[in-house]
Amino acid sequence: MATLRTTRETSPDDDEHDPEGPTLSSEWSRIRGLLLAAELRLGETDAALARVDDGSYGVCLVCHRPIAPARLEARPTASLCVKCASRL
C-alpha cells in the first residue's frame, strides 16, 4: 500500500489509458479491498477469542442457543446460529 501510495502521489502521468497492465487506480482499489477484508477477518477472530475467554464461544449472540458444531467447524468465528444469521 505504501509503495503504491507513493507512486500515485509522485506520478503526474494519467495511467488510466496505459495499455500495459493495470492502472494505479485499479491496483489501489484491489489492494485496499484485500486490506479491508483482512482487517475484518482479524476483528472477527479477535471477537471469537474474546468469546472463548469469557465462556460464551459457541453460543448465538441473538437467541443464546448453542451454535451447531458443524457451523463452528466451517466458520470458527461464527457468532450467530444459522437460523439467526439467515434472518440478517
C-alpha positions as CSV (number, residue, x, y, z in Angstrom):
1,M,0.0,0.0,0.0
2,A,2.8,2.4,0.9
3,T,4.7,1.9,-2.3
4,L,1.5,2.3,-4.4
5,R,0.5,5.4,-2.5
6,T,4.0,7.0,-3.1
7,T,3.8,6.1,-6.8
8,R,0.3,7.6,-7.1
9,E,1.3,10.8,-5.3
10,T,4.5,11.3,-7.3
11,S,3.4,10.3,-10.7
12,P,1.9,13.0,-12.9
13,D,1.0,10.5,-15.6
14,D,-2.5,9.6,-16.5
15,D,-2.3,5.9,-16.2
16,E,-5.9,5.3,-17.0
17,H,-5.1,4.8,-20.6
18,D,-1.9,2.7,-20.2
19,P,-2.3,-0.5,-22.3
20,E,0.5,-2.2,-20.3
21,G,-1.1,-3.8,-17.3
22,P,-3.4,-2.5,-14.6
23,T,-3.8,1.2,-13.7
24,L,-2.7,2.6,-10.4
25,S,-6.3,3.3,-9.5
26,S,-7.3,-0.3,-10.1
27,E,-4.3,-1.6,-8.2
28,W,-5.2,0.8,-5.3
29,S,-8.8,-0.5,-5.3
30,R,-7.7,-4.1,-5.4
31,I,-5.1,-3.8,-2.6
32,R,-7.4,-1.6,-0.5
33,G,-10.1,-4.3,-0.8
34,L,-7.7,-7.0,0.3
35,L,-6.6,-4.9,3.3
36,L,-10.2,-4.2,4.4
37,A,-11.1,-7.9,4.1
38,A,-8.0,-8.8,6.2
39,E,-8.9,-6.2,8.9
40,L,-12.5,-7.6,9.0
41,R,-11.2,-11.2,9.5
42,L,-8.8,-10.1,12.2
43,G,-11.7,-8.3,14.0
44,E,-13.9,-11.4,13.7
45,T,-11.0,-13.6,15.1
46,D,-10.3,-11.2,18.0
47,A,-14.1,-11.2,18.9
48,A,-14.2,-15.1,18.7
49,L,-11.1,-15.3,21.0
50,A,-12.8,-12.9,23.4
51,R,-15.8,-15.2,23.5
52,V,-13.6,-18.1,24.2
53,D,-12.1,-16.2,27.1
54,D,-15.4,-15.2,28.6
55,G,-17.0,-18.6,28.1
56,S,-19.6,-17.5,25.5
57,Y,-17.9,-19.1,22.4
58,G,-20.3,-21.3,20.5
59,V,-23.4,-19.5,21.8
60,C,-25.5,-17.4,19.4
61,L,-25.4,-13.7,20.3
62,V,-29.0,-13.3,19.3
63,C,-31.0,-16.3,20.6
64,H,-28.5,-17.5,23.1
65,R,-28.8,-21.1,21.9
66,P,-25.7,-23.2,21.0
67,I,-24.3,-22.8,17.5
68,A,-24.1,-26.1,15.7
69,P,-20.6,-27.7,15.9
70,A,-20.6,-28.2,12.1
71,R,-21.1,-24.4,11.6
72,L,-18.3,-23.7,14.0
73,E,-16.1,-26.2,12.2
74,A,-16.8,-24.5,8.9
75,R,-16.7,-21.0,10.3
76,P,-14.9,-20.8,13.6
77,T,-15.6,-17.1,14.1
78,A,-19.4,-17.5,13.7
79,S,-21.2,-15.6,16.4
80,L,-24.7,-16.4,15.2
81,C,-26.5,-19.7,14.7
82,V,-27.7,-20.5,11.1
83,K,-31.3,-19.5,11.9
84,C,-30.3,-16.1,13.3
85,A,-27.7,-15.5,10.6
86,S,-30.2,-16.2,7.8
87,R,-32.6,-13.6,9.3
88,L,-29.9,-10.9,8.8
